[in-house]
């Protein structure tokens, strides 16, 4: 009679359990790394969006300050309302915030604002690597980014010298999002 000897080795079940444990050990850090990269991309886009919002607000402040400076010290002349000064911001102003516009801070001209229809998405902002500026219509030098910026200005119904300025930048792509800054600006008297 032949004696059956037990062979040494792994059974199919033991092999499957070992592979499952190995996959869990490898996939967990990879999932965490992928999540971290996604969060870093979102944070980068949010940082640039905040910069673009602040850039628009500073441009509007410069229009406001310039309107005060032009009229300051002129005998018998009161300070002009910065919302209507030179017609630059009138395209962005409405009592209910329904007027939305794009402002090209790189050109700093009155023609640098474009009105958006209700629900119309903003055009992509271009980036010029030579000047390191963001703007619109930068010609062959600029390239489209994932960002679009909209400005709304709502005059206060209680105070003619006050307005709420809202800058909103959205971005598209895998890490799409929105960043908004709201601030009150006041007319100098």
C-alpha positions in Angstrom: 0.0 0.0 0.0 1.2 3.4 -0.9 1.5 6.1 1.8 0.1 9.5 0.9 2.5 12.2 1.9 1.4 15.8 2.6 3.0 18.3 0.2 4.1 21.6 1.6 2.8 24.8 -0.1 0.0 27.3 -0.1 -3.6 26.5 -0.8 -5.7 28.5 -3.2 -7.5 30.2 -0.3 -4.3 31.2 1.5 -3.0 32.7 -1.8 -6.2 34.7 -2.3 -6.1 36.0 1.3 -2.4 37.0 0.9 -3.1 38.8 -2.4 -6.1 40.7 -0.9 -4.0 41.9 2.1 -1.3 43.0 -0.3 -3.7 44.9 -2.5 -5.2 46.7 0.5 -1.7 47.6 1.7 -0.8 49.1 -1.7 -4.1 50.7 -2.6 -4.7 52.7 0.6 -1.6 54.9 0.3 -2.3 55.3 -3.4 -5.8 56.5 -2.8 -4.6 59.0 -0.1 -1.9 60.3 -2.6 -4.5 60.7 -5.3 -6.8 62.6 -2.9 -3.9 64.8 -1.8 -3.1 65.7 -5.4 -6.7 66.5 -6.2 -6.9 68.8 -3.1 -3.6 70.5 -4.0 -5.0 71.2 -7.5 -8.2 72.7 -6.1 -6.2 74.8 -3.6 -4.0 76.1 -6.4 -7.1 77.1 -8.5 -8.8 78.7 -5.5 -5.6 80.7 -4.8 -5.5 82.0 -8.4 -9.3 82.8 -8.3 -8.9 84.8 -5.1 -6.0 86.7 -6.7 -8.2 87.4 -9.8 -11.1 88.6 -7.6 -8.8 90.9 -5.6 -7.3 92.2 -8.8 -10.7 93.3 -10.1 -11.6 94.9 -6.8 -8.3 96.9 -6.8 -9.0 98.0 -10.3 -12.4 99.3 -9.3 -10.9 101.0 -6.2 -8.5 102.8 -8.6 -11.4 104.1 -10.7 -13.1 105.2 -7.5 -10.0 107.0 -6.2 -9.2 108.5 -9.6 -12.7 110.0 -9.8 -12.2 111.6 -6.3 -8.8 112.9 -7.2 -10.0 114.5 -10.5 -12.7 116.5 -8.7 -10.8 117.2 -5.5 -9.7 120.8 -5.0 -11.8 122.2 -7.8 -13.7 125.2 -6.4 -17.5 124.7 -6.5 -17.2 121.2 -7.8 -18.3 118.3 -5.7 -16.9 114.8 -6.0 -18.4 112.8 -8.9 -20.1 109.6 -8.2 -17.5 106.9 -8.9 -20.2 104.6 -10.2 -20.9 106.8 -13.1 -17.5 108.5 -13.5 -16.2 108.4 -17.0 -18.8 105.7 -17.9 -16.3 103.0 -16.9 -18.3 101.0 -14.4 -21.9 101.8 -15.6 -22.0 98.5 -17.4 -21.6 96.7 -14.1 -24.1 98.7 -12.0 -27.7 97.6 -11.3 -29.9 97.9 -8.3 -30.6 94.2 -8.1 -27.2 92.8 -9.2 -28.7 91.6 -12.5 -26.0 93.4 -14.5 -22.8 91.3 -14.7 -19.7 92.4 -16.5 -16.2 91.3 -17.2 -13.3 93.7 -16.4 -10.0 93.5 -18.2 -7.6 94.9 -15.6 -4.6 94.5 -17.9 -5.8 97.2 -20.3 -7.3 99.7 -17.8 -9.5 101.4 -20.3 -13.2 102.2 -20.3 -13.7 99.7 -23.1 -12.3 97.0 -21.0 -15.7 96.0 -19.5 -18.1 93.7 -21.3 -21.7 93.1 -20.2 -22.9 89.5 -19.8 -26.5 88.4 -20.4 -28.3 86.6 -17.6 -27.0 83.1 -17.3 -24.2 83.7 -19.8 -20.9 82.2 -18.6 -17.9 84.5 -18.6 -15.2 84.2 -21.3 -12.0 82.4 -20.3 -9.4 84.8 -18.9 -6.1 84.7 -20.8 -2.7 84.5 -19.3 0.3 86.3 -20.8 3.5 84.5 -19.7 5.7 87.4 -20.9 4.0 90.1 -18.8 2.6 87.6 -16.3 -0.7 89.3 -16.5 -4.2 87.9 -16.7 -6.7 89.6 -19.1 -8.9 89.4 -22.2 -7.9 89.7 -25.9 -4.2 89.4 -25.3 -3.6 88.4 -28.9 -1.3 85.6 -29.9 0.7 85.9 -26.7 -2.1 85.0 -24.3 -3.5 81.6 -23.8 -6.9 80.7 -22.3 -7.0 79.6 -18.7 -9.7 77.6 -16.9 -10.8 80.8 -15.1 -13.7 83.2 -15.8 -14.5 86.4 -13.8 -17.8 88.3 -13.3 -18.3 91.6 -11.5 -21.6 93.0 -10.1 -22.0 96.4 -8.4 -25.1 97.1 -6.4 -25.6 100.7 -5.2 -27.1 101.0 -1.7 -30.7 102.0 -1.6 -30.1 103.8 1.8 -26.8 105.6 1.1 -25.9 107.1 -2.3 -22.2 107.0 -1.4 -22.1 103.2 -0.8 -22.2 100.2 -3.1 -21.7 96.5 -2.7 -19.1 95.1 -5.2 -19.1 91.4 -5.9 -16.3 89.7 -7.7 -16.8 86.0 -8.6 -14.3 83.8 -10.4 -15.2 80.3 -11.5 -12.9 77.6 -12.9 -13.6 74.5 -15.0 -11.9 71.2 -15.3 -11.4 68.3 -12.8 -11.3 70.6 -9.8 -14.0 73.0 -10.8 -15.2 75.6 -8.3 -16.2 79.2 -7.5 -14.6 81.9 -5.4 -16.5 85.1 -4.5 -15.4 88.2 -2.7 -18.0 90.8 -1.5 -17.0 94.2 -0.3 -18.6 97.6 0.3 -17.0 100.6 -1.3 -17.7 104.2 -0.4 -17.6 107.5 -2.4 -15.3 110.2 -1.1 -16.9 113.5 -0.2 
